[in-house]
Amino acid sequence: MNLGEDSPRFWVGKVYRLTLAAILGAVLIGWLAGAAAAADESWSREFRAIRKNQDIGYHRVSVERQGDETRVATQIELTVKLLGMVTVYTYHHRSEEVWRGGRLVSIHSRTDDNGAKLRLDAEAEGDSLRVKGTDYTGLAPGNIMPTSYWNSAFPRHDLLLNTQSGKLLKVGVSEKPVEAEDGVAPGSKRYALDGDLRLEIWYDAQGRWAKTRFQAESDGSIVDYRLVGE
């Protein structure tokens, strides 16, 4: 016997279906919102540059993601003084990067390295990157990684683009064990680069740049990058 739409069983079933649909819809909306938030995640890092136990400046990087586009801004200011009074070295750097779909499509930078003016302007061109820099002008591979350090894929490349001058750098990379004295969070990774670029770099478990150590070319002193607030 068909009781029709006036039966209690009909209305209970309808309410149940509507409630279930609402719950599933809410879950789906929440999942999509979470996915969108992850896709549009933005973050920044500021490092203190330490040389011979003295602050010599800072290195800031800001990463903004919207959909498949990522914009990166870098600012570096370094000043080395003799006996804390006489300035013997200065370094100023600004750069802006644009990435789409995981590929670098443009980078522009200006650098003053103790009076030496350096520049880099590069744009995607087909499967390559058209580079116009102080030390190199020509084509580079489209998947080349710039030496701006923020990208955790950086140590997985053996050819790098110098973000000051456009020079192409050949490097060797090896992963090293993370030591307690490194002062980084559990789950971090540590890499050592040699060849045209020599440094150590750490990334945390989320793939964010966590620390760097390198030797200054001018006098061989060690420079440590330490996260502000740590």
BELFENMO-V236279 format. One record per residue. N is the residue number from 1. PHI is phi in whole degrees, -180 to 180 (999 if undefined). OMEGA is omega in degrees with one decimal (NA if undefined). BURIAL is # if it has 24 or more other C-alpha atoms within 12 Angstrom, else .. Layout:
# BELFENMO-V236279
{{N	PHI	OMEGA	BURIAL} {N	PHI	OMEGA	BURIAL}}
This chain:
# BELFENMO-V236279
{{1	999	-179.9	.} {2	-95	-178.7	.} {3	-82	176.4	.} {4	77	-174.9	.} {5	-72	-179.8	.} {6	-86	-176.4	.} {7	-78	176.7	.} {8	-59	-178.6	.} {9	-61	180.0	.} {10	-62	-176.7	.} {11	-70	176.3	.} {12	-62	179.6	.} {13	-64	-179.0	.} {14	-67	178.8	.} {15	-62	180.0	.} {16	-60	-178.5	.} {17	-67	178.9	.} {18	-65	179.1	.} {19	-64	179.2	.} {20	-62	179.0	.} {21	-63	-180.0	.} {22	-65	179.8	.} {23	-64	179.4	.} {24	-63	177.7	.} {25	-63	179.6	.} {26	-64	178.4	.} {27	-62	-179.8	.} {28	-63	179.1	.} {29	-62	179.0	.} {30	-63	179.3	.} {31	-65	178.5	.} {32	-63	178.8	.} {33	-64	178.3	.} {34	-65	178.4	.} {35	-64	178.7	.} {36	-65	179.5	.} {37	-63	179.0	.} {38	-65	-179.1	.} {39	-67	-176.7	.} {40	-101	-177.7	.} {41	-59	175.5	.} {42	-127	178.8	.} {43	-156	179.1	.} {44	-143	178.1	#} {45	-138	171.1	#} {46	-131	-179.3	#} {47	-114	167.4	#} {48	-85	175.5	#} {49	-95	-175.8	#} {50	-115	176.1	#} {51	-135	-179.1	#} {52	52	177.5	.} {53	65	178.4	.} {54	-125	172.8	.} {55	-69	177.4	.} {56	-118	177.5	#} {57	148	-175.4	#} {58	-146	175.2	#} {59	-136	-179.4	#} {60	-116	174.5	#} {61	-139	178.2	#} {62	-124	-177.9	#} {63	-118	178.8	#} {64	-123	-179.4	#} {65	-113	173.8	#} {66	-139	-176.6	.} {67	63	-178.5	.} {68	-94	-179.4	.} {69	-108	177.3	.} {70	-127	176.4	#} {71	-117	-175.5	#} {72	-128	176.6	#} {73	-118	-178.9	#} {74	-125	177.6	#} {75	-137	179.6	#} {76	-129	175.8	#} {77	-135	179.4	#} {78	-129	176.4	#} {79	-143	178.1	#} {80	-109	-179.1	#} {81	-119	176.5	.} {82	-85	-178.1	.} {83	58	178.3	.} {84	74	-174.9	.} {85	-126	-172.8	.} {86	-96	179.2	.} {87	-72	-179.0	.} {88	-114	-179.5	.} {89	-159	174.3	#} {90	-135	179.5	#} {91	-147	179.2	#} {92	-133	-177.2	#} {93	-143	173.8	#} {94	-136	175.7	#} {95	-148	176.6	#} {96	-135	179.5	#} {97	-121	171.3	#} {98	-129	178.0	#} {99	-119	173.7	#} {100	-135	179.8	.} {101	58	178.9	.} {102	81	-179.7	.} {103	-119	175.3	#} {104	-71	-179.7	#} {105	-109	174.0	#} {106	-163	172.4	#} {107	-150	178.8	#} {108	-134	-179.7	#} {109	-144	172.8	#} {110	-135	-175.3	#} {111	-137	170.4	#} {112	-117	-178.2	#} {113	-100	179.8	#} {114	55	178.2	.} {115	103	177.4	.} {116	-81	-177.6	.} {117	-91	-179.6	.} {118	-122	-179.5	#} {119	-147	174.5	#} {120	-149	172.5	#} {121	-135	-178.2	#} {122	-139	-179.8	#} {123	-137	176.2	#} {124	-63	178.5	#} {125	-143	-174.9	.} {126	63	178.4	.} {127	-91	-176.3	.} {128	-120	173.7	.} {129	-121	179.1	#} {130	-84	-174.2	#} {131	-108	171.3	#} {132	-128	-175.9	#} {133	-136	179.7	#} {134	-60	-175.3	#} {135	-106	178.9	.} {136	-158	172.9	#} {137	-132	-178.4	.} {138	155	-178.7	.} {139	-93	173.3	#} {140	-128	177.7	#} {141	-57	-177.6	#} {142	-65	-178.9	#} {143	-99	-178.3	#} {144	-63	-177.7	#} {145	-108	178.4	#} {146	-77	-178.2	#} {147	-87	176.4	#} {148	-97	165.7	#} {149	72	-171.7	#} {150	-66	-173.6	#} {151	-87	-177.1	#} {152	-68	174.1	#} {153	-79	-177.3	#} {154	-51	-176.8	#} {155	-76	177.5	#} {156	-98	-179.4	#} {157	-119	179.1	#} {158	-104	173.1	#} {159	-130	-174.2	#} {160	-124	177.6	#} {161	-105	177.6	#} {162	-66	-174.6	#} {163	-77	175.7	#} {164	-89	-167.8	#} {165	-128	-178.8	#} {166	85	179.8	#} {167	-63	176.9	#} {168	-89	-173.2	#} {169	-112	175.4	#} {170	-98	-175.6	.} {171	-135	168.5	#} {172	-110	-176.1	.} {173	-129	174.3	#} {174	-137	177.1	.} {175	-88	-177.8	.} {176	-116	176.0	.} {177	-68	177.3	.} {178	-84	-179.3	.} {179	-98	179.9	.} {180	-60	-177.9	.} {181	-73	176.9	.} {182	-66	176.6	#} {183	71	178.6	.} {184	-113	-175.5	#} {185	-71	175.5	#} {186	-56	-179.1	.} {187	90	179.5	.} {188	-72	176.4	#} {189	-121	-177.0	#} {190	-126	-179.5	#} {191	-129	175.1	#} {192	-118	178.0	#} {193	-111	172.6	#} {194	-137	-174.5	.} {195	100	-179.0	.} {196	-73	176.5	.} {197	-138	-176.7	#} {198	-119	178.0	#} {199	-168	170.3	#} {200	-117	-177.9	#} {201	-143	-178.7	#} {202	-120	172.8	#} {203	-128	-178.7	#} {204	-79	-175.7	#} {205	-63	177.7	.} {206	-89	179.4	.} {207	81	179.5	.} {208	-95	180.0	#} {209	-56	-174.0	#} {210	-119	-174.6	#} {211	-172	174.6	#} {212	-147	173.7	#} {213	-140	178.4	#} {214	-149	-179.7	#} {215	-102	179.8	.} {216	-67	-178.7	.} {217	-68	-172.9	.} {218	-67	-175.5	.} {219	-136	178.2	.} {220	78	179.2	.} {221	-71	-178.8	.} {222	-91	176.5	.} {223	-113	177.8	#} {224	-110	171.0	#} {225	-99	178.5	#} {226	-122	-179.8	#} {227	-59	175.3	#} {228	-63	-178.6	.} {229	94	179.3	.} {230	-121	NA	.}}
